[in-house]
Every structure is written in structure tokens, then in C-alpha cells.
Amino acid sequence: MTQYSYSRVLLFNDCPYHFGLRYVDRLTELPKFDADNPLIIGNALHSGIEQDVETAIQDYFNSFPVLTNAIVEEAMKLEILIPKVKDYLYEQFPDFEFIHEYKIDHEEYVGFVDLIAKAPDGTCMVIDFKYSNNIKNYMKSAQLHIYKDFLERDGFHVRKLAYIFAPKTSLKQKDTEDLFHFRKRLMKTVEDSKIQLVSIEFDDMESIYFMNSITDIENTSTFTKRNKSGNCFSCIPRFRPNYLEAIENEKGEIIMALPKNERRERTIDTKPDFWIYADSYVGKSTFVDNVENVLFLNTDGNTDNTTAPVVSIKDVVSKSGRVTNRKLAWDIFLDTISDLETDDSDFEAVALDLVEDIYEHCRVYVFDKNGWEHESDGSYGKGWSKVTTEFNNAMKRLKALGYQVIYISKEKAEEITLKGGAKRTTFKPNINDKVANFLTGTVDLTLRAFVDSQDERHLQLAKKQNVFGGGRFDFQVETIPLELDAFIEELTAAQEGKSPKKEEKKKRSGRSKKEKEPAEDENEKVTEAAEEVQQEAEATEEKPKRERRSRKTEDAPAQEEEKPKRQRRSRKPVEDDTPPGESDSEETSAAEEEKPKRTRRSRR
């Protein structure tokens, strides 16, 4: 029998249509990287209450491709709210035992209880954390009632049910106020806010209604009704999910579900979809040119250093007598996708070089079609919506073909302001943030290439807060040479201990849990968090990843011949945080010892 969570049943009662898309068709929902994303904020809040603020901020930051000012501000809120909640718990329940994230696991039900507060006499209070100001909306929720019913089956003596509300603060920066004063006002508002505990009375009928809903789901064959309860967030255009396999019309309605691509499933994936970006002349296109059987869709004409076949994505102008005909670059791009759908060649990969130019060609196409000069010419946001829909649908079509998809972009640098006022430079692809967040959700990896002070080219694998990137692989080194062979070797080593070198298998066996596909109950846990929380928060700097360089010295002597090939990897760029003029203490002390020798007193 299928295990049902509260959020799964709630979605069915609210909207059978979106229930079908998520749980029956199992479409892939692309992540949203807004700073106040409810799922990310909720997970960070729970992590901080269960562990500590540092862990929560770390988890929060690591959930985003790159830091922004908005993310920093959400993290600042969490740094105040998490200690407030923890202090409140210890004040209200001084002698209680706290059980965090208790998993209810029954044949028909799975759920995760935020907190069970167990009194010395053995009685319990079940507590659910909410990051919201809408207290009334949760008073009708059946979640805690269902928790109580199943917890008592597990042997808990539940006497009380309650919500703890962490107040949500949403302030905007005024036109007349700078960032410093805005953040100061924001922090004061959060500090003045109060934590609230709201108890509710148990209703045993809620569990009966819940089981009846499960029976309804089991007996339903078609899921076509929309927004049955009027409370479906997914039916609101602003909050609707973006599914990778779904082609949408201008209203956001799904007009075609693309077939899921299953043909590239492998034991070890050495051909992931990825996005590589770098400054000019670093060698990003040359790196991609080494991919086997790759077809370049080129926009800038820079093909002198590549040898792979190329389709030029640019406007084509032809004359017929006095008539000038122009075929827009976007039309050529769409025609190329159509050709690839029926292509019998041996191409295995498609590289979009540069993907930001293709997006601009899409904008020009939509403007030309509607007689606009800018997206704002379309009323009520219609212009932005049309460009987004046109571009997203084309990229989804390309993804569904089953080729290895590679995006190539130039790099742009921006400054953000950290909590203490210090400036930090961030590196990201040269495309607007909303499009970047969509594109990074369609690939397995986003990587930055760069040139160091020694004029050597590297590929950044490890996640850094100021570098846009990330992916589903847990790499064990921070950087590698910008070479495809080195990249494939690290991909192989990062995947669940399935390295071709047997000696290293034992080392990575402990990571297998981390890299396995999430089980059904873990998916339900994530879904429940998304339903419960309204905002999310940020995290601090991530801990340095475990170095893999030690394996060089542990390898068998037969591998020593390969050392010169991998020598560059052991060189790690050193970031010297020492301010100018503050050098080694030994040099300073040596200089001070010499000073007395240079005195004029010897002349008399």
C-alpha cells in the first residue's frame, strides 16, 4: 500500500489536478531560488532549532547557487529568530526531554513531527513550528490531530497539541534609505517580535476524515478537477510550479507533457548536463570541444579554436529582387531543435554557445512578433511572461531529446554587502537572475572556469558562496585543471564510491547514503516542509570539503607514473587575508632588532 503524508492528502483535497502532476505523472518540479522560498526557510529554521544557528545558516546558504543581498538579509533574520525560539522552549519546558524530527512510519502513513516535548511524568506535547503571521489559517489544519493518533500507536502518551509561531518580517527598503539603515530597521523589527505558542483541542474525527480521503485517492482514476477547495497555491499564476517535462501556453496551462528521458541512466554518469561559464579567453568553448560527438549551436562566431560541427544561430538576411527577407536567429534555433528531434546522426551532445545570446534572440523574436520594443510594452506583465514561456518551452524541448545538453556563458562580477558591511564580489553567468535560476535547475552541474595568477586554467568544482554554481555531485577536490579527462575522473570518483580504483571504494562507502536518490519518505518530508512554511532563510559559510589529495600518496606504486599528470591539482590557490603592510612576524622582529644599530649617538 502507498504511504500517504498529510501534505499529499491535503493537495488531493485542494486540487486533484496538481496532485496528479506531482504524484501520478511524477513531473520534475524545477527549484525556485527566491531568498524567501518557504521550503528552504523552513528547513533552515528546523535545522537551527534542532542543532544550532551556524548549521542552519550553512544549510541555508548552500541551498542557493550564489549569495545575494536578499539572502544575507534572510540569514540575519534567522540569526535572531532561532535563539528566540530555543530560549522560549527552555523557558516554557525546563525539565522536558525534546525529541526533534520524529518519524512516524506506518503502512498507510508517513510523517515527521517537528518536536515532541516529553514531561518527566511521561506525558507529551506535540509541537509544530510555523514561520508565519497567519495564525488563524493553521487552526483548521488536521495535521497535529493526525500526528497524535499515530504517535499514540507508537506508545507516546500525547496530552497536548500546539503550534509555535516564529513571526515573519517582510520589510522593503525605502527609496530614501541606504542599505545600512534598512538592515538596521529590519533587525530591530525582528528583535522586537514575539514568539507565540498556540494550543489546540484534539478532534478525533480528523483522523477519520484523513483515512476517508485516502480511500478517495485510491478509488480515483482521473485527476482533472482544479482548485476544488479554492485554496490551491499551485493554481495561482504567481506560485505555480514549473515542470521540466511540461510545455506551457501563455496562461501557464500545460498543453503537452514531454516524455521522460530515461535512456541516459547509467551506473556512473560521465556525461552529465552542465553549464560552464568564465571570462573571455579562458577556454570554456575549447574545453567543451573535447566532448565526444558534440554539436555546437554558436551565436558569436568564435569558432576558430573548436573543431566540432557548428550550426550558426544568427539572423539570416536574403534578397529577392528589391525585397529583403530576414529569418530571425530564434527561428533558426527552433528549426535546429526540430531537426534534432528527427536526427539520425551520431551526435551525443549539444552545446549552446552562448546561452545568454540565445535568450536575447528569443526576446527579439517575441518583440518582433508583437510589435514591442521592450517587455514592459505588454500590459500587466504580459511581455515578461511571453518571453519566459517561449524560452522555457524551447529549452524543455531540447532537454527532452536525450542529448547531453551543455550551456556556455560569459562571466559577470557583482558586489554584495555582507552582514558586517563588508563588500564581497560574486561571480555568475552573464544572464539575468531569473533565467539563470531556471537554467541551473535544468542541468546536473553549474561550473566556473578561471585563470589563476600563474596563468593556469582551472575548473571550480567545490561550492563557494560567492561563486554561482552547484550540482548533484559531491566532489572531493575544490579545483581541477581545465581538462576534460580530469573532469571525467572527478565525476567518476564522486559518484557513490563507484570509482574504478578498488582501494578508494572503502573510503567513499560512507557517502553512499548521501548520494542515493531520496526515498519516498524523504520526499514526503520535503513536501510537508513546503506546505507548512511561508519563508526561508540563509546560511553562513560552508565548511571546507574533505580533501581528496591524500589518495595520491595512498595509491599503489604503479600509479606513481601518473603523478606528473596530476601535479597541478595539488597546487591550491592561497588566499592571503593579511592586510597590506602586515607581513610575517619574523621579518618584523628581525627589522626591529636592526633598528638600534642605526643610531647617530656613536658620533661624538
C-alpha positions in Angstrom: 0.0 0.0 0.0 1.2 3.5 -0.8 2.2 5.6 2.3 0.4 8.9 2.5 1.6 12.0 4.2 -0.7 14.8 5.4 0.5 17.2 2.7 -0.1 14.6 -0.1 -3.7 14.1 1.0 -4.2 17.8 1.6 -3.1 18.5 -2.0 -5.6 16.0 -3.3 -8.4 17.6 -1.3 -7.3 21.0 -2.6 -6.6 20.2 -6.2 -6.7 16.7 -7.8 -5.1 18.2 -11.0 -1.9 19.2 -9.3 -1.9 16.1 -7.2 -1.9 14.1 -10.4 1.0 16.0 -11.9 3.1 15.6 -8.8 2.3 12.1 -7.5 0.9 10.3 -10.5 2.7 11.7 -13.5 5.7 12.5 -11.2 6.8 15.5 -13.2 10.1 17.1 -12.2 9.4 20.4 -10.5 12.3 22.9 -11.1 13.5 24.5 -7.9 12.9 28.2 -7.1 15.8 30.1 -5.6 14.0 33.1 -4.1 15.5 34.2 -0.9 12.2 33.8 1.0 11.4 30.3 -0.5 9.2 28.6 2.0 10.8 25.2 1.7 14.4 26.5 2.2 13.5 28.9 5.0 11.5 26.1 6.8 14.3 23.6 6.6 16.8 26.1 7.9 14.6 27.1 10.8 14.0 23.5 11.8 17.8 22.8 11.4 18.7 25.7 13.7 16.2 24.7 16.4 17.3 21.1 16.4 21.1 21.9 16.2 22.5 25.5 16.1 22.4 28.7 14.2 25.7 28.1 12.4 24.4 24.8 10.9 21.1 26.5 9.9 22.8 29.4 8.1 25.2 27.0 6.5 22.4 24.8 5.2 20.5 27.9 4.0 23.4 29.4 2.1 24.2 26.0 0.5 20.6 25.9 -0.9 21.3 28.7 -3.4 23.6 28.9 -6.4 25.2 32.2 -5.2 24.7 34.8 -2.4 22.7 37.9 -2.9 21.8 40.8 -0.6 18.3 39.4 -0.1 19.7 36.1 1.0 22.1 37.8 3.5 19.1 39.7 5.0 17.0 36.5 5.4 20.0 34.9 7.2 20.2 37.9 9.5 16.6 37.3 10.5 17.3 33.6 11.2 20.2 34.5 13.4 17.8 36.4 15.7 14.7 34.1 15.4 16.4 30.7 16.1 17.9 31.7 19.5 14.5 33.3 20.4 12.7 30.0 19.7 15.2 27.9 21.6 15.2 30.3 24.6 11.4 30.2 24.6 11.4 26.4 24.6 13.8 26.1 27.5 11.8 28.7 29.5 8.4 27.1 28.9 9.6 23.5 29.2 12.6 23.5 31.6 12.5 19.8 32.6 11.2 18.3 29.4 13.0 16.0 27.0 13.0 17.2 23.4 12.6 14.8 20.6 13.2 16.5 17.2 12.1 15.4 13.8 10.5 12.2 15.0 9.5 10.0 12.0 6.1 8.4 12.1 6.3 5.3 9.8 3.2 3.2 9.4 2.0 1.1 6.5 -0.6 3.7 5.4 1.1 6.9 6.8 4.4 8.7 6.9 5.2 12.0 8.6 7.8 14.0 10.5 7.0 15.6 13.8 8.9 18.8 14.4 9.1 18.4 18.2 7.8 16.1 20.9 8.2 17.7 24.4 8.2 14.8 26.9 7.5 15.7 30.5 9.1 13.9 33.5 5.8 12.0 34.1 5.9 10.6 30.5 3.1 12.7 29.0 3.9 14.6 25.8 3.1 17.8 23.9 3.3 17.6 20.1 4.6 20.9 18.7 4.8 22.1 15.1 6.9 25.1 14.1 5.5 27.7 11.8 7.2 30.7 10.2 4.1 32.8 9.6 1.9 35.5 10.9 -1.3 33.9 9.7 -2.2 32.0 12.9 -5.9 31.6 12.1 -5.1 29.7 8.9 -3.5 26.9 10.9 -6.2 26.5 13.5 -8.3 24.4 11.0 -5.3 22.2 10.0 -5.7 18.5 10.7 -2.0 17.8 10.8 -1.4 17.7 14.6 -4.6 15.7 15.2 -3.3 13.0 12.8 0.1 13.1 14.5 -1.5 12.5 17.9 -3.4 9.5 16.6 -0.4 7.8 15.1 2.0 8.7 17.9 -0.2 7.0 20.4 0.0 3.9 18.3 3.8 4.2 18.7 3.5 4.3 22.5 3.5 8.1 23.2 1.1 9.5 25.7 0.1 12.7 24.0 -1.9 15.2 26.1 -1.5 18.5 24.3 -1.1 19.8 20.8 0.4 23.2 20.0 1.9 25.4 17.3 4.9 27.7 17.9 4.8 30.7 15.6 8.1 32.4 14.6 6.9 35.8 13.3 7.6 36.6 9.7 9.0 40.0 9.0 8.7 41.4 5.4 10.0 44.9 5.1 11.1 46.7 1.9 13.9 49.2 1.6 12.7 52.7 1.2 13.8 54.9 -1.7 15.2 57.4 0.8 17.1 54.8 2.9 20.5 53.2 2.2 21.2 49.5 2.8 22.8 50.0 6.2 19.9 51.8 7.7 17.4 49.5 6.1 19.1 46.5 7.6 19.2 48.2 11.0 15.5 48.8 10.9 14.9 45.3 9.7 16.9 43.8 12.6 15.1 46.0 15.2 11.7 44.8 13.9 12.8 41.2 14.2 14.3 41.7 17.6 11.0 43.3 18.8 8.9 40.5 17.5 7.4 37.8 19.9 7.3 34.1 19.7 3.8 32.7 20.3 2.7 29.2 21.4 -0.9 28.4 20.5 -2.6 25.3 21.8 -5.4 23.4 20.0 -8.0 21.0 21.2 -7.8 17.4 19.8 -10.5 16.3 17.4 -10.6 12.6 16.8 -12.8 13.0 13.7 -9.8 14.5 11.7 -8.1 11.1 11.5 -11.3 9.5 10.2 -11.6 12.2 7.5 -8.0 11.6 6.6 -8.5 7.9 6.1 -11.6 8.6 4.1 -9.6 10.9 1.8 -7.0 8.1 1.3 -9.8 5.8 0.2 -11.0 8.5 -2.3 -7.5 8.8 -3.7 -7.2 5.0 -4.2 -10.6 5.0 -6.0 -9.9 7.9 -8.3 -8.7 7.2 -11.8 -8.6 10.6 -13.4 -7.2 13.7 -11.8 -8.7 16.6 -13.7 -10.5 18.8 -11.2 -8.7 22.1 -10.4 -8.7 24.0 -7.2 -11.6 22.0 -5.7 -11.3 23.8 -2.3 -10.3 27.2 -3.6 -7.0 27.0 -1.5 -4.6 25.6 -4.1 -1.4 27.7 -4.2 -0.3 25.9 -7.4 -3.3 27.3 -9.2 -2.2 30.9 -8.5 -0.1 32.0 -11.5 2.5 33.6 -9.2 3.1 30.4 -7.3 2.5 27.8 -10.0 5.2 25.1 -10.3 7.5 25.0 -13.3 7.7 21.4 -14.5 10.7 20.3 -16.6 8.7 17.9 -18.8 5.8 20.3 -19.4 5.2 22.7 -22.3 3.0 25.6 -21.3 1.0 28.2 -23.1 1.0 31.9 -22.3 -1.5 31.4 -19.4 0.7 28.9 -17.7 -1.5 26.0 -18.7 0.2 22.7 -19.6 -0.6 21.9 -23.2 1.8 19.0 -23.6 3.8 16.7 -21.3 7.1 15.6 -22.9 8.2 12.0 -22.4 10.6 11.5 -19.6 14.1 10.8 -20.8 15.3 7.5 -19.4 17.9 6.5 -21.9 20.9 8.2 -20.3 20.6 6.4 -16.9 24.0 4.9 -16.1 25.8 3.3 -13.2 28.3 6.1 -13.4 27.3 9.2 -15.2 30.3 10.7 -17.1 28.1 12.8 -19.4 26.0 15.0 -17.2 24.2 18.0 -18.5 26.2 21.0 -17.3 26.6 24.8 -17.5 30.1 26.3 -17.7 30.8 30.0 -17.6 34.0 32.0 -17.5 35.6 35.3 -18.5 36.6 35.8 -22.1 39.6 33.8 -23.4 39.7 31.3 -20.5 39.0 28.4 -22.8 35.4 27.3 -22.0 34.5 26.5 -25.6 37.8 24.7 -26.1 37.0 22.6 -23.0 33.6 21.7 -24.3 35.0 20.9 -27.8 36.7 17.9 -26.3 33.3 16.3 -25.5 32.7 13.3 -27.8 30.3 13.9 -30.8 29.2 17.4 -29.7 27.3 19.8 -31.9 27.8 23.5 -31.3 25.0 26.0 -31.6 27.1 29.1 -31.9 26.0 32.7 -31.6 29.1 34.8 -31.6 31.1 33.3 -34.5 34.1 32.5 -32.3 34.8 29.0 -33.7 38.5 29.3 -34.6 39.6 27.2 -31.6 37.0 24.5 -31.9 36.8 21.5 -34.3 33.3 20.2 -33.6 30.4 20.7 -36.2 28.7 24.1 -35.8 25.3 25.5 -36.5 25.4 29.3 -36.6 22.5 30.8 -34.6 22.1 34.3 -36.2 19.8 36.3 -38.3 19.8 35.2 -42.0 19.1 38.0 -44.5 18.3 37.2 -48.1 17.2 39.4 -51.0 14.7 38.6 -53.7 14.8 41.4 -56.1 14.1 44.5 -54.1 12.6 42.6 -51.3 14.7 41.9 -48.2 13.8 38.8 -46.2 15.1 38.2 -42.7 14.9 35.0 -40.8 15.4 35.6 -37.1 18.0 33.7 -35.1 15.4 32.3 -32.8 13.6 30.7 -35.8 16.8 29.1 -36.7 17.3 27.8 -33.2 13.7 26.3 -33.2 14.3 24.7 -36.6 17.5 23.2 -35.3 15.7 21.6 -32.3 13.1 20.2 -34.8 15.9 18.8 -36.9 17.5 17.2 -33.8 14.2 15.6 -32.9 14.3 13.5 -36.1 18.1 13.4 -36.5 19.7 10.1 -37.3 23.3 11.3 -37.0 25.7 10.2 -34.2 25.6 13.4 -32.2 25.6 12.7 -28.5 25.8 16.3 -27.1 24.5 19.7 -27.9 26.4 22.9 -26.7 24.7 26.3 -26.6 27.5 28.8 -27.1 26.5 31.4 -25.8 23.2 30.6 -24.0 22.6 34.3 -23.0 22.7 35.3 -26.7 20.1 32.7 -27.4 17.9 34.2 -24.7 18.3 37.6 -26.3 17.4 36.2 -29.7 14.2 34.9 -28.0 13.4 38.4 -26.7 13.9 39.9 -30.2 11.6 37.2 -31.6 8.8 37.9 -29.2 9.2 41.7 -29.6 9.1 41.4 -33.4 6.0 39.1 -33.2 4.1 41.5 -31.0 5.4 44.8 -32.3 7.1 45.7 -29.0 10.4 47.3 -28.1 10.6 46.0 -24.6 8.8 43.5 -22.3 7.2 46.4 -20.4 5.2 47.2 -23.6 3.0 44.2 -22.8 0.3 45.1 -20.3 0.2 43.6 -16.8 3.5 41.8 -17.1 2.4 40.0 -20.3 5.6 40.9 -22.1 7.8 39.2 -19.5 5.5 36.2 -19.3 5.6 35.7 -23.1 9.4 35.8 -23.3 9.8 33.5 -20.3 7.2 31.0 -21.7 8.7 31.0 -25.2 12.3 30.5 -23.9 11.4 27.9 -21.3 9.4 25.8 -23.7 12.2 25.7 -26.2 14.8 24.6 -23.6 12.5 21.9 -22.3 12.1 20.6 -25.8 15.8 20.4 -26.2 16.2 18.7 -22.8 13.6 16.1 -23.8 15.6 14.9 -26.8 18.0 12.9 -24.7 21.3 14.6 -25.7 23.9 15.7 -23.3 23.0 19.4 -23.0 25.8 21.9 -22.3 25.3 25.7 -21.7 28.2 28.0 -22.2 28.2 31.6 -20.9 30.4 34.5 -20.2 31.0 35.7 -16.6 29.9 38.8 -14.8 31.1 40.1 -11.4 28.8 41.8 -8.9 29.2 43.1 -5.4 27.1 42.2 -2.4 27.2 43.6 1.1 27.6 41.1 4.0 26.2 41.4 7.5 29.0 43.5 8.9 29.0 45.9 5.9 32.0 44.3 4.1 31.8 44.1 0.3 32.2 40.7 -1.4 32.5 40.1 -5.2 30.3 37.4 -6.6 30.8 35.6 -9.9 27.8 34.5 -12.0 26.8 33.8 -15.6 26.1 36.9 -17.8 22.3 36.5 -17.8 19.5 37.8 -15.6 19.0 36.0 -12.2 15.5 34.6 -13.0 16.7 33.0 -16.2 19.9 31.8 -14.5 17.8 30.1 -11.8 15.7 28.3 -14.4 18.7 27.1 -16.4 20.7 25.9 -13.5 17.6 23.8 -12.5 17.7 22.0 -15.9 21.3 20.8 -15.6 23.2 18.5 -13.2 26.2 20.8 -12.7 27.0 24.5 -12.9 30.7 25.2 -13.0 33.0 28.3 -13.2 36.3 28.2 -15.1 39.0 30.8 -14.3 42.7 31.7 -14.8 44.9 31.9 -11.7 47.8 34.2 -11.0 50.2 31.7 -12.6 48.2 31.9 -15.8 46.9 28.3 -15.4 43.3 27.4 -16.2 41.1 25.7 -13.6 37.6 24.4 -13.1 35.9 25.2 -9.9 34.1 22.1 -8.5 33.5 22.8 -4.8 30.6 25.0 -3.9 31.5 28.6 -2.9 29.1 31.2 -1.6 30.3 33.9 -3.9 30.5 31.7 -7.0 27.3 30.8 -8.8 27.3 27.0 -9.1 26.5 23.7 -7.6 25.1 20.3 -8.6 24.2 16.8 -7.5 27.8 15.5 -7.3 29.8 15.6 -4.1 33.3 16.3 -5.4 36.2 15.7 -3.1 38.5 18.4 -4.5 37.9 22.1 -4.9 39.5 22.8 -8.3 41.0 20.8 -11.2 42.8 21.7 -14.3 40.5 22.8 -17.1 40.8 19.5 -18.9 38.0 17.1 -19.8 39.9 14.0 -18.7 40.5 15.4 -15.2 36.8 16.4 -15.1 35.6 12.9 -16.0 37.9 11.3 -13.5 36.5 13.5 -10.7 32.9 12.8 -11.8 33.7 9.1 -11.6 35.3 9.4 -8.2 32.4 11.5 -6.8 29.6 9.0 -7.6 28.7 6.8 -4.7 32.0 5.1 -4.2 31.9 3.6 -7.6 35.4 4.7 -8.5 37.3 2.3 -10.9 40.1 2.2 -8.2 39.2 -0.5 -5.7 41.4 0.9 -3.0 39.2 4.0 -2.9 35.9 2.2 -2.7 36.2 1.8 1.1 36.9 5.5 1.5 33.7 6.5 -0.2 31.4 3.9 1.1 30.3 6.2 3.8 29.0 8.7 1.3 26.6 6.3 -0.4 23.7 7.4 1.8 24.2 11.0 0.8 24.1 10.4 -2.9 21.3 7.9 -3.2 18.0 9.0 -4.7 15.8 10.3 -1.8 13.4 7.6 -0.6 9.7 8.1 -0.7 9.5 9.2 2.9 12.3 11.8 2.4 10.3 13.2 -0.5 7.3 13.4 1.8 9.3 15.2 4.4 10.4 17.9 1.9 6.8 18.2 0.7 5.5 18.7 4.2 8.0 21.4 4.9 6.9 23.2 1.7 3.3 23.2 2.7 4.0 24.4 6.3 6.4 27.3 5.9 6.0 30.7 4.3 9.6 32.0 4.1 13.1 30.7 4.2 16.5 32.0 5.5 20.2 31.9 4.7 23.2 30.2 6.0 26.8 31.0 6.8 30.0 30.0 5.0 30.1 26.3 4.2 32.6 24.1 5.9 35.6 23.1 3.7 35.1 19.8 2.0 37.2 16.8 2.7 40.4 16.9 0.7 40.9 14.1 -1.7 44.5 14.8 -2.4 45.6 12.4 0.2 44.7 9.5 -2.1 47.7 10.3 -4.3 50.1 9.2 -1.6 48.0 6.1 -0.8 47.7 4.8 -4.3 49.8 1.8 -5.3 53.3 2.4 -6.7 52.0 1.5 -10.1 50.2 4.8 -10.2 53.2 6.9 -9.4 53.8 7.4 -13.1 50.6 9.4 -13.4 51.7 11.8 -10.7 53.2 14.4 -13.1 50.0 14.4 -15.0 48.0 15.4 -11.9 50.7 17.5 -10.3 48.8 20.8 -10.8 45.9 19.6 -8.7 48.0 19.6 -5.5 48.6 23.3 -6.0 45.8 25.2 -4.3 45.5 28.9 -4.8 46.2 30.6 -1.5 44.0 33.4 -0.3 46.0 35.7 1.8 43.7 37.7 4.1 46.6 39.6 5.6 46.1 43.4 5.1 48.9 45.2 3.1 51.8 46.0 5.4 51.2 43.2 7.8 53.6 40.5 6.8 55.4 37.7 8.6 56.1 38.3 12.2 59.7 37.0 11.8 60.5 39.7 9.3 59.0 42.3 11.6 61.0 41.2 14.6 64.2 41.0 12.5 63.7 44.5 11.3 63.1 45.7 14.9 66.4 44.1 16.0 68.3 46.0 13.4 66.9 49.4 14.3 69.2 50.1 17.4 72.2 49.6 15.2 71.3 52.6 13.1 71.8 55.4 15.7 73.6 58.6 15.5 74.8 58.6 19.1 78.0 57.0 18.0 79.2 60.3 16.5 80.7 62.5 19.2 
